[in-house]
Amino acid sequence: MENKSKTVESNQTGIHDRLEETVRKHLSHPYLRPEAAHTKLAFDKVLALLSTCERPLILDACCGVGDSSRLLAAKYPGHWVVGIDKSANRLDRERAEDSPENLILMRADLNDFYRLAVVAGWQPERHYILYPNPWPKAAHLARRWHGAPVFPDIIKLGGRLELRSNWKLYLEEFQAALKIAGHAGKLEVFEPAVYLTPFEKKYHQSGQQLWKLQANF
């Protein structure tokens, strides 16, 4: 195969030994960092767009260049699909004039955006986190979503949550974090019929196994 991608390398051999301590700390203590002004402004812009038409909501977190958001918008034309990524360069580079009318792509810090969404009472029908293998070093637990202070707010949004990755341990940890928080998650191998992200395509075509984790709240 051409351009074969490397597998994830980590100094962890199993679920992080501080995962439970970390998750319980975040469940017990609200995340009090003030939201960034640029994310508050972005959130208000999204709210204004959503108010123009009442539809069920799909949230595509860490959407990168927006490929997954566009595919989801086409698949669910009766829903709003909101794709959020922290990189303006990625979104601006890929923003197309012919994007579906039910698609909103916005630059924002999800650590703040999630909390604003909870306060606003968002209840997305579906919630995707498709970025595949963030922060594989053990020292980076706090940079993974399930080790971050915003993890309780991710859960509070409810709906059907789906994560995908080529790094099984990342999803095993997220599944364990859900269990600590009182929720069940189903982890399984999957073979994509359609690639939602460039990551899925790259890793799958390199012969790597893909995994998905789903939870219903």
ZAPA-837668 format. One line per 10 residues: number of its first residue (from 0); their letters; for each residue z, y, x of N, C-alpha, C, CB. Coordinates in Angstrom, 2 decimals, padded with zeros to 5 digits, m for minus. Glycine has a CB too. Layout:
NUM> a> Z,Y,X,Z,Y,X,Z,Y,X,Z,Y,X  ...
***
This chain:
0> menksktves> 000.00,m001.20,000.84,000.00,000.00,000.00,000.00,001.25,000.87,001.22,000.00,m000.95  m000.70,002.32,000.49,m000.77,003.53,001.26,000.45,004.39,001.00,m002.04,004.29,000.94  000.88,005.17,002.04,001.98,006.10,001.92,003.22,005.45,001.32,001.56,007.27,001.07  003.58,004.31,001.86,004.74,003.60,001.34,005.99,004.41,001.56,004.87,002.23,002.00  006.80,004.57,000.52,008.01,005.38,000.59,009.17,004.56,001.14,008.36,005.92,m000.79  010.05,005.25,001.88,011.22,004.59,002.42,012.22,004.30,001.30,011.86,005.46,003.50  012.96,003.21,001.46,014.04,002.93,000.53,015.22,003.84,000.85,014.46,001.43,000.60  016.13,003.96,m000.10,017.30,004.83,000.08,018.23,004.21,001.13,018.06,005.03,m001.26  018.67,005.04,002.06,019.61,004.60,003.07,020.95,005.30,002.84,019.08,004.87,004.50  022.02,004.52,002.79,023.34,005.08,002.52,024.38,004.36,003.36,023.69,004.98,001.03
10> nqtgihdrle> 025.45,005.07,003.72,026.57,004.44,004.41,027.58,003.86,003.43,027.25,005.45,005.34  027.23,003.87,002.15,028.04,003.20,001.12,027.48,001.80,000.87,028.06,004.02,m000.20  028.36,000.84,000.72,027.94,m000.52,000.39,028.33,m000.88,m001.04,028.55,m001.52,001.36  029.08,m000.02,m001.70,029.50,m000.25,m003.07,029.92,001.07,m003.69,030.66,m001.28,m003.13  030.45,001.01,m004.90,030.89,002.21,m005.60,031.94,002.95,m004.76,031.47,001.86,m006.99  031.82,004.24,m004.70,032.68,005.07,m003.86,034.16,004.83,m004.19,032.32,006.55,m004.04  034.98,004.70,m003.15,036.39,004.38,m003.39,037.18,005.55,m003.98,037.03,003.94,m002.10  036.57,006.73,m004.00,037.24,007.89,m004.62,036.62,008.28,m005.96,037.21,009.08,m003.69  035.75,007.43,m006.48,035.06,007.79,m007.73,036.05,007.99,m008.87,034.06,006.71,m008.11  036.92,007.02,m009.11,037.84,007.14,m010.25,038.74,008.36,m010.11,038.70,005.87,m010.38
20> etvrkhlshp> 039.28,008.57,m008.93,040.13,009.74,m008.69,039.37,011.03,m009.00,040.63,009.75,m007.23  038.13,011.09,m008.54,037.32,012.29,m008.72,036.99,012.53,m010.18,036.04,012.19,m007.92  036.55,011.49,m010.88,036.18,011.63,m012.27,037.38,012.01,m013.13,035.55,010.33,m012.79  038.51,011.36,m012.90,039.71,011.68,m013.70,040.18,013.10,m013.45,040.85,010.70,m013.37  040.04,013.57,m012.23,040.40,014.97,m011.94,039.54,015.93,m012.75,040.25,015.26,m010.42  038.24,015.67,m012.80,037.35,016.57,m013.53,037.55,016.45,m015.05,035.90,016.27,m013.17  037.89,015.27,m015.51,038.16,015.11,m016.94,039.43,015.84,m017.35,038.28,013.63,m017.28  040.34,016.01,m016.42,041.65,016.62,m016.72,041.69,018.13,m016.50,042.71,015.98,m015.89  040.74,018.65,m015.73,040.77,020.06,m015.37,039.43,020.72,m015.70,041.10,020.24,m013.87  039.42,021.71,m016.59,038.17,022.40,m016.93,037.53,023.05,m015.72,038.42,023.45,m018.01
30> ylrpeaahtk> 036.23,023.11,m015.73,035.45,023.74,m014.66,035.46,025.25,m014.94,033.96,023.17,m014.59  036.13,026.03,m014.10,036.38,027.44,m014.39,035.51,028.40,m013.59,037.80,027.74,m014.13  034.61,027.90,m012.75,033.76,028.81,m011.98,032.91,029.66,m012.91,032.88,028.02,m011.01  032.88,030.97,m012.73,032.05,031.83,m013.60,030.57,031.45,m013.51,032.23,033.32,m013.22  029.88,031.50,m014.64,028.46,031.20,m014.65,027.68,032.30,m013.94,027.96,031.02,m016.10  026.66,031.92,m013.22,025.80,032.89,m012.53,025.04,033.72,m013.55,024.82,032.19,m011.57  024.87,035.00,m013.25,024.19,035.91,m014.18,022.77,035.46,m014.48,024.18,037.32,m013.63  022.06,034.95,m013.45,020.66,034.57,m013.67,020.56,033.36,m014.60,019.97,034.26,m012.33  021.56,032.46,m014.55,021.53,031.30,m015.45,021.91,031.72,m016.87,022.48,030.19,m014.94  022.86,032.64,m017.00,023.21,033.14,m018.33,021.99,033.82,m018.97,024.40,034.14,m018.26
40> lafdkvlall> 021.25,034.59,m018.19,020.05,035.24,m018.71,019.01,034.21,m019.10,019.47,036.20,m017.67  018.82,033.17,m018.26,017.87,032.11,m018.58,018.27,031.37,m019.85,017.76,031.12,m017.40  019.55,031.09,m019.99,020.03,030.39,m021.18,019.76,031.22,m022.43,021.53,030.07,m021.06  020.01,032.51,m022.36,019.75,033.39,m023.51,018.27,033.41,m023.87,020.24,034.81,m023.22  017.40,033.34,m022.86,015.96,033.30,m023.13,015.59,032.01,m023.85,015.16,033.43,m021.81  016.19,030.90,m023.41,015.93,029.62,m024.08,016.43,029.67,m025.52,016.61,028.46,m023.31  017.61,030.20,m025.73,018.14,030.31,m027.10,017.21,031.11,m028.00,019.53,030.96,m027.08  016.68,032.19,m027.47,015.78,033.02,m028.27,014.52,032.25,m028.66,015.39,034.29,m027.50  013.98,031.47,m027.74,012.80,030.68,m028.05,013.12,029.59,m029.07,012.23,030.07,m026.78  014.25,028.93,m028.90,014.64,027.88,m029.84,014.83,028.43,m031.25,015.92,027.19,m029.38
50> stcerplild> 015.27,029.67,m031.35,015.55,030.26,m032.66,014.29,030.53,m033.46,016.33,031.54,m032.50  013.12,030.47,m032.82,011.88,030.76,m033.53,011.44,029.61,m034.43,010.78,031.07,m032.54  011.98,028.41,m034.17,011.61,027.25,m034.98,012.69,026.19,m034.85,010.22,026.68,m034.55  013.21,025.73,m035.99,014.28,024.74,m035.95,013.69,023.34,m035.75,015.12,024.80,m037.25  014.05,022.72,m034.65,013.57,021.37,m034.32,014.68,020.62,m033.59,012.27,021.44,m033.45  014.64,019.29,m033.61,015.54,018.52,m032.75,015.25,018.85,m031.29,015.38,016.99,m033.00  016.26,018.65,m030.44,016.17,019.08,m029.06,016.16,017.90,m028.09,017.33,020.00,m028.73  015.32,018.00,m027.07,015.31,017.07,m025.94,015.52,017.90,m024.68,013.98,016.24,m025.86  016.50,017.51,m023.86,016.80,018.21,m022.62,016.34,017.37,m021.43,018.31,018.53,m022.51  015.52,017.95,m020.58,015.01,017.28,m019.38,015.59,017.99,m018.17,013.43,017.28,m019.34
60> accgvgdssr> 016.70,017.47,m017.64,017.41,018.11,m016.54,016.77,017.73,m015.21,018.90,017.71,m016.56  016.81,018.67,m014.26,016.19,018.45,m012.94,014.73,018.06,m013.10,016.96,017.35,m012.15  014.00,018.84,m013.85,012.64,018.44,m014.25,011.60,018.62,m013.15,012.21,019.22,m015.45  012.00,019.20,m012.01,011.04,019.37,m010.92,009.86,020.23,m011.30,010.55,018.04,m010.44  008.67,019.72,m011.12,007.46,020.47,m011.45,007.13,020.43,m012.94,006.29,019.94,m010.66  007.92,019.74,m013.72,007.75,019.74,m015.17,006.86,018.65,m015.72,007.22,021.03,m015.58  006.43,017.70,m014.89,005.57,016.62,m015.39,006.25,015.85,m016.52,005.19,015.66,m014.26  007.49,015.49,m016.30,008.21,014.71,m017.31,008.38,015.51,m018.59,009.59,014.28,m016.78  008.65,016.80,m018.46,008.84,017.64,m019.65,007.56,017.72,m020.47,009.29,019.05,m019.24  006.42,017.84,m019.80,005.15,017.91,m020.51,004.83,016.60,m021.23,004.02,018.27,m019.55
70> llaakypghw> 005.09,015.49,m020.56,004.85,014.19,m021.19,005.77,013.99,m022.39,005.05,013.06,m020.18  007.02,014.40,m022.27,007.96,014.27,m023.38,007.57,015.18,m024.54,009.39,014.59,m022.91  007.09,016.39,m024.22,006.66,017.31,m025.27,005.47,016.75,m026.04,006.30,018.68,m024.66  004.58,016.07,m025.32,003.42,015.45,m025.99,003.84,014.24,m026.81,002.38,015.04,m024.96  004.83,013.50,m026.32,005.28,012.30,m027.02,006.08,012.65,m028.26,006.10,011.43,m026.10  006.81,013.76,m028.22,007.68,014.16,m029.33,007.27,015.56,m029.80,009.18,014.13,m028.91  006.13,015.68,m030.47,005.63,017.01,m030.85,006.49,017.72,m031.88,004.23,016.87,m031.39  007.35,016.98,m032.56,008.23,017.60,m033.55,009.56,018.05,m032.99,008.47,016.65,m034.68  009.73,017.93,m031.67,010.97,018.32,m030.99,010.72,019.50,m030.06,011.54,017.12,m030.21  011.77,020.24,m029.78,011.77,021.13,m028.64,012.07,020.30,m027.40,012.80,022.28,m028.81
80> vvgidksanr> 011.33,020.52,m026.33,011.64,019.91,m025.04,011.94,021.04,m024.07,010.46,019.00,m024.53  013.16,021.05,m023.55,013.61,022.08,m022.62,013.75,021.44,m021.24,014.96,022.73,m023.09  012.91,021.87,m020.29,012.96,021.37,m018.92,013.62,022.40,m018.03,011.56,021.03,m018.41  014.65,021.98,m017.30,015.41,022.90,m016.46,015.37,022.41,m015.01,016.89,023.01,m016.95  015.09,023.33,m014.10,015.14,023.02,m012.67,015.63,024.25,m011.93,013.74,022.55,m012.14  016.29,024.05,m010.81,016.84,025.19,m010.06,015.80,025.88,m009.20,017.97,024.73,m009.18  014.63,025.27,m009.02,013.62,025.82,m008.13,012.56,026.59,m008.91,012.98,024.72,m007.33  012.55,027.89,m008.72,011.52,028.71,m009.36,010.15,028.39,m008.80,011.83,030.21,m009.19  010.09,028.09,m007.50,008.80,027.80,m006.88,008.14,026.60,m007.53,008.98,027.55,m005.40  008.93,025.54,m007.80,008.35,024.34,m008.40,007.84,024.63,m009.80,009.38,023.19,m008.43
90> ldreraedsp> 008.65,025.33,m010.59,008.25,025.60,m011.96,007.08,026.57,m012.03,009.42,026.14,m012.76  007.13,027.63,m011.25,006.06,028.62,m011.28,004.74,028.04,m010.80,006.44,029.83,m010.43  004.81,027.15,m009.80,003.60,026.56,m009.25,002.90,025.67,m010.28,003.93,025.75,m008.01  003.69,025.06,m011.14,003.11,024.08,m012.05,003.00,024.58,m013.50,003.93,022.83,m012.02  003.48,025.78,m013.76,003.44,026.28,m015.13,001.99,026.46,m015.57,004.22,027.62,m015.25  001.64,025.85,m016.67,000.24,025.87,m017.13,000.10,026.69,m018.41,m000.28,024.44,m017.35  m000.99,027.39,m018.52,m001.22,028.20,m019.71,m001.40,027.34,m020.96,m002.43,029.08,m019.52  m001.85,026.11,m020.76,m002.11,025.24,m021.90,m000.94,024.27,m022.16,m003.40,024.45,m021.68  000.26,024.65,m021.74,001.42,023.80,m021.99,001.64,023.65,m023.49,002.69,024.38,m021.32  002.19,022.50,m023.94,002.46,022.31,m025.38,003.35,023.42,m025.92,003.13,020.94,m025.62
100> enlilmradl> 003.13,023.79,m027.16,003.89,024.92,m027.72,005.36,024.57,m027.97,003.25,025.37,m029.01  005.70,023.29,m027.91,007.09,022.88,m028.10,007.83,022.69,m026.78,007.15,021.59,m028.90  007.23,023.15,m025.68,007.81,022.98,m024.35,008.35,024.30,m023.82,006.76,022.40,m023.38  009.56,024.25,m023.28,010.18,025.39,m022.61,010.58,024.95,m021.20,011.41,025.94,m023.41  010.02,025.60,m020.18,010.42,025.35,m018.80,011.16,026.57,m018.29,009.18,025.03,m017.90  012.32,026.34,m017.68,013.14,027.47,m017.26,013.87,027.17,m015.96,014.14,027.84,m018.34  013.93,028.15,m015.08,014.73,028.02,m013.87,016.19,028.35,m014.20,014.19,028.95,m012.74  017.10,027.47,m013.77,018.53,027.71,m014.00,019.35,026.74,m013.16,018.90,027.57,m015.50  020.59,027.09,m012.92,021.55,026.20,m012.27,022.18,025.34,m013.35,022.63,027.00,m011.46  021.91,024.05,m013.31,022.40,023.17,m014.36,023.92,023.08,m014.40,021.83,021.79,m014.19
110> ndfyrlavva> 024.59,023.33,m013.29,026.04,023.34,m013.30,026.58,024.40,m014.26,026.58,023.59,m011.89  025.83,025.48,m014.39,026.20,026.54,m015.34,025.53,026.33,m016.70,025.82,027.90,m014.79  024.27,025.91,m016.67,023.50,025.74,m017.90,024.17,024.72,m018.83,022.06,025.31,m017.59  024.64,023.61,m018.26,025.32,022.59,m019.06,026.52,023.18,m019.80,025.77,021.42,m018.17  027.32,023.95,m019.10,028.52,024.50,m019.72,028.17,025.49,m020.82,029.40,025.18,m018.68  027.15,026.30,m020.60,026.71,027.24,m021.63,026.19,026.49,m022.85,025.62,028.17,m021.07  025.50,025.37,m022.62,024.98,024.57,m023.73,026.11,023.98,m024.56,024.07,023.45,m023.20  027.17,023.53,m023.90,028.32,022.97,m024.62,028.98,024.06,m025.47,029.35,022.35,m023.64  029.21,025.22,m024.88,029.84,026.33,m025.61,028.99,026.72,m026.81,030.04,027.55,m024.68  027.66,026.67,m026.65,026.75,027.04,m027.74,026.62,025.95,m028.80,025.39,027.36,m027.18
120> gwqperhyil> 027.23,024.79,m028.54,027.20,023.71,m029.52,025.93,022.88,m029.51,027.37,024.27,m030.87  025.22,022.86,m028.39,024.01,022.04,m028.31,024.36,020.56,m028.50,023.29,022.25,m026.96  023.49,019.89,m029.22,023.59,018.44,m029.38,022.19,017.85,m029.27,024.27,018.05,m030.75  021.67,017.74,m028.05,020.31,017.20,m027.89,020.22,015.77,m028.39,019.88,017.27,m026.43  019.11,015.47,m029.01,018.87,014.11,m029.48,018.68,013.17,m028.29,017.65,014.05,m030.41  017.99,013.67,m027.27,017.77,012.91,m026.04,018.03,013.82,m024.84,016.33,012.33,m025.99  018.53,013.22,m023.78,018.89,013.96,m022.58,018.48,013.11,m021.38,020.43,014.31,m022.55  017.56,013.63,m020.58,017.04,012.89,m019.44,017.50,013.54,m018.13,015.51,012.81,m019.49  017.94,012.70,m017.19,018.20,013.11,m015.81,017.40,012.15,m014.94,019.76,013.10,m015.45  016.22,012.56,m014.54,015.27,011.64,m013.93,015.14,011.80,m012.42,013.93,011.82,m014.56
130> ypnpwpkaah> 015.82,012.80,m011.83,015.80,012.92,m010.37,016.44,011.66,m009.79,016.53,014.22,m009.88  015.76,010.94,m008.89,016.10,009.53,m008.67,017.24,009.17,m007.73,014.95,008.87,m008.19  017.43,009.88,m006.64,018.41,009.40,m005.65,019.09,010.55,m004.93,017.73,008.49,m004.64  019.85,011.37,m005.63,020.48,012.52,m004.97,021.64,012.13,m004.08,020.95,013.49,m006.00  021.69,012.71,m002.89,022.87,012.67,m002.04,023.40,011.27,m001.76,023.94,013.49,m002.66  022.72,010.47,m000.93,023.13,009.09,m000.71,024.30,008.89,000.25,021.97,008.33,m000.20  024.68,009.92,001.02,025.81,009.75,001.93,027.13,009.76,001.17,025.80,010.86,002.99  028.09,008.96,001.62,029.39,008.87,000.95,030.08,010.22,000.88,030.29,007.88,001.67  029.89,011.05,001.89,030.52,012.37,001.92,029.99,013.30,000.83,030.32,013.01,003.26  028.90,012.91,000.19,028.26,013.77,m000.80,028.57,013.37,m002.24,026.79,013.76,m000.59
140> larrwhgapv> 029.62,012.61,m002.47,029.94,012.18,m003.84,029.99,013.36,m004.81,031.28,011.45,m003.85  030.61,014.45,m004.39,030.79,015.60,m005.29,029.47,016.27,m005.66,031.70,016.61,m004.65  028.38,015.94,m004.94,027.08,016.52,m005.26,026.27,015.66,m006.21,026.30,016.75,m003.99  026.77,014.46,m006.52,026.13,013.63,m007.54,026.69,014.07,m008.90,026.38,012.08,m007.27  025.89,013.95,m009.95,026.32,014.46,m011.25,027.64,013.85,m011.71,025.25,014.21,m012.28  027.84,012.56,m011.48,029.06,011.92,m011.96,030.27,012.27,m011.10,028.87,010.43,m011.99  030.04,012.88,m009.91,031.15,013.31,m009.07,031.36,014.81,m009.10,030.91,012.88,m007.66  030.58,015.50,m009.93,030.65,016.95,m009.99,031.60,017.43,m011.09,029.25,017.53,m010.22  032.15,018.63,m010.96,033.06,019.15,m011.99,032.42,019.27,m013.37,033.58,020.49,m011.57  031.09,019.36,m013.42,030.40,019.55,m014.70,030.17,018.22,m015.44,029.06,020.24,m014.47
150> fpdiiklggr> 030.53,017.10,m014.84,030.30,015.79,m015.48,030.85,015.72,m016.90,030.93,014.70,m014.65  032.07,016.20,m017.18,032.55,016.14,m018.57,031.66,016.88,m019.56,033.95,016.70,m018.66  031.02,017.97,m019.11,030.14,018.73,m020.01,028.84,017.98,m020.28,029.84,020.10,m019.43  028.37,017.23,m019.30,027.20,016.39,m019.52,027.47,015.41,m020.65,026.82,015.64,m018.23  028.66,014.83,m020.64,029.04,013.87,m021.69,029.19,014.56,m023.04,030.36,013.17,m021.31  029.78,015.75,m023.03,030.04,016.46,m024.28,028.77,016.80,m025.06,030.81,017.73,m023.99  027.65,016.91,m024.36,026.40,017.22,m025.05,026.00,016.11,m026.02,025.28,017.46,m024.04  026.43,014.86,m025.73,026.15,013.75,m026.64,024.70,013.32,m026.62,026.53,014.13,m028.03  024.28,012.70,m027.71,022.91,012.21,m027.82,022.68,010.94,m027.03,021.95,013.27,m027.36  021.41,010.68,m026.72,021.01,009.51,m025.94,020.68,009.97,m024.53,019.78,008.78,m026.59
160> lelrsnwkly> 021.48,009.55,m023.58,021.33,009.95,m022.19,020.59,008.86,m021.43,022.70,010.24,m021.54  019.62,009.27,m020.62,018.88,008.30,m019.79,018.69,008.84,m018.38,017.51,007.98,m020.42  019.09,008.02,m017.40,018.85,008.32,m015.99,017.95,007.24,m015.43,020.18,008.40,m015.19  017.11,007.62,m014.45,016.25,006.65,m013.78,016.34,006.87,m012.27,014.77,006.77,m014.27  016.22,005.80,m011.52,016.31,005.90,m010.07,015.80,004.64,m009.40,017.76,006.16,m009.64  015.49,004.78,m008.12,015.21,003.61,m007.29,016.45,003.22,m006.49,014.02,003.90,m006.35  017.54,003.93,m006.68,018.80,003.65,m005.98,019.82,003.11,m006.98,019.34,004.93,m005.27  019.95,001.81,m007.02,020.80,001.17,m008.02,022.23,001.65,m007.95,020.75,m000.33,m007.86  022.77,001.84,m006.75,024.17,002.22,m006.59,024.48,003.56,m007.26,024.52,002.30,m005.12  023.54,004.48,m007.20,023.71,005.77,m007.87,023.95,005.58,m009.36,022.48,006.66,m007.64
170> leefqaalki> 023.16,004.72,m009.98,023.32,004.47,m011.41,024.54,003.61,m011.70,022.07,003.80,m011.97  024.88,002.71,m010.81,026.11,001.92,m010.99,027.33,002.84,m010.96,026.22,000.84,m009.88  027.31,003.82,m010.09,028.42,004.78,m010.06,028.48,005.61,m011.33,028.28,005.70,m008.86  027.32,006.05,m011.81,027.30,006.84,m013.04,027.81,005.99,m014.20,025.87,007.37,m013.34  027.40,004.74,m014.25,027.87,003.83,m015.28,029.39,003.67,m015.21,027.18,002.46,m015.14  029.93,003.53,m013.99,031.38,003.40,m013.81,032.09,004.68,m014.24,031.71,003.08,m012.35  031.49,005.84,m013.94,032.08,007.11,m014.35,032.11,007.23,m015.88,031.30,008.28,m013.74  031.05,006.78,m016.53,031.03,006.77,m017.99,032.17,005.91,m018.54,029.68,006.25,m018.52  032.38,004.75,m017.94,033.44,003.85,m018.39,034.81,004.50,m018.24,033.40,002.53,m017.61  035.03,005.20,m017.14,036.29,005.91,m016.93,036.50,006.95,m018.03,036.31,006.58,m015.53
180> aghagklevf> 035.41,007.56,m018.47,035.47,008.58,m019.51,035.47,007.98,m020.92,034.30,009.53,m019.36  035.42,006.65,m021.02,035.50,005.99,m022.32,034.18,005.71,m022.98,036.31,006.80,m023.21  033.12,005.66,m022.21,031.79,005.43,m022.77,031.10,004.26,m022.06,030.93,006.70,m022.67  030.24,003.57,m022.79,029.50,002.44,m022.23,028.10,002.89,m021.85,029.44,001.27,m023.24  027.59,002.31,m020.76,026.22,002.57,m020.35,025.53,001.26,m020.02,026.18,003.52,m019.15  024.26,001.16,m020.36,023.49,m000.05,m020.11,022.55,000.18,m018.94,022.70,m000.49,m021.37  022.71,m000.61,m017.87,021.90,m000.50,m016.67,020.94,m001.67,m016.59,022.78,m000.42,m015.41  019.67,m001.39,m016.39,018.70,m002.47,m016.33,017.48,m002.08,m015.51,018.28,m002.86,m017.73  016.78,m003.09,m015.05,015.50,m002.92,m014.37,014.47,m002.44,m015.39,015.05,m004.24,m013.67  013.52,m001.62,m014.95,012.43,m001.28,m015.86,011.12,m001.15,m015.11,012.74,000.02,m016.62
190> epavyltpfe> 010.06,m001.46,m015.81,008.70,m001.34,m015.31,008.02,m000.24,m016.12,007.92,m002.70,m015.40  007.73,000.90,m015.52,007.18,002.02,m016.30,005.76,001.76,m016.79,007.20,003.28,m015.47  005.57,001.91,m018.10,004.23,001.85,m018.66,003.50,003.16,m018.37,004.27,001.57,m020.18  004.27,004.25,m018.35,003.76,005.58,m018.01,004.76,006.19,m017.04,003.58,006.49,m019.30  004.27,006.78,m015.98,005.16,007.42,m015.02,005.57,008.79,m015.56,004.48,007.56,m013.63  006.87,008.97,m015.78,007.34,010.27,m016.25,007.44,011.29,m015.12,008.69,010.12,m016.92  007.71,010.82,m013.90,007.85,011.74,m012.78,007.03,011.28,m011.58,009.33,011.87,m012.39  006.71,012.19,m010.68,006.04,011.79,m009.43,006.89,010.81,m008.63,005.73,013.02,m008.58  008.22,010.92,m008.74,009.10,010.00,m008.02,008.87,008.56,m008.47,010.56,010.39,m008.23  008.85,008.36,m009.79,008.64,007.01,m010.32,007.35,006.41,m009.79,008.62,007.02,m011.85
200> kkyhqsgqql> 006.31,007.20,m009.81,005.00,006.72,m009.35,005.05,006.36,m007.87,003.91,007.78,m009.61  005.63,007.26,m007.06,005.67,007.05,m005.62,006.47,005.80,m005.26,006.28,008.27,m004.94  007.66,005.66,m005.84,008.50,004.51,m005.48,007.97,003.21,m006.05,009.92,004.74,m005.95  007.48,003.24,m007.27,006.97,002.03,m007.90,005.73,001.53,m007.17,006.65,002.28,m009.37  004.85,002.44,m006.81,003.63,002.04,m006.11,003.91,001.64,m004.65,002.62,003.17,m006.15  005.11,001.93,m004.16,005.53,001.48,m002.84,006.22,000.12,m002.91,006.47,002.50,m002.21  006.29,m000.44,m004.11,006.88,m001.76,m004.28,008.38,m001.76,m004.47,006.54,m002.59,m003.11  008.97,m000.60,m004.71,010.41,m000.54,m004.90,010.79,m000.80,m006.36,010.95,000.83,m004.45  011.96,m001.40,m006.54,012.46,m001.67,m007.89,012.98,m000.38,m008.51,013.56,m002.76,m007.87  012.68,m000.17,m009.77,013.17,000.98,m010.50,014.24,000.53,m011.50,012.02,001.72,m011.23
210> wklqanf> 015.21,001.41,m011.72,016.33,001.12,m012.61,016.52,002.25,m013.59,017.61,000.90,m011.80  017.03,001.93,m014.77,017.39,002.98,m015.71,018.75,002.70,m016.32,016.33,003.10,m016.81  019.45,003.77,m016.60,020.77,003.71,m017.24,020.70,004.49,m018.53,021.90,004.27,m016.30  021.12,003.88,m019.62,021.12,004.54,m020.92,022.51,004.47,m021.53,020.07,003.90,m021.87  022.86,005.57,m022.21,024.13,005.63,m022.92,023.94,006.43,m024.19,025.25,006.25,m022.03  024.58,005.98,m025.25,024.54,006.69,m026.53,025.94,007.22,m026.85,024.03,005.77,m027.68  026.01,008.49,m027.20,027.32,009.10,m027.47,027.49,009.42,m028.95,027.49,010.38,m026.64
***
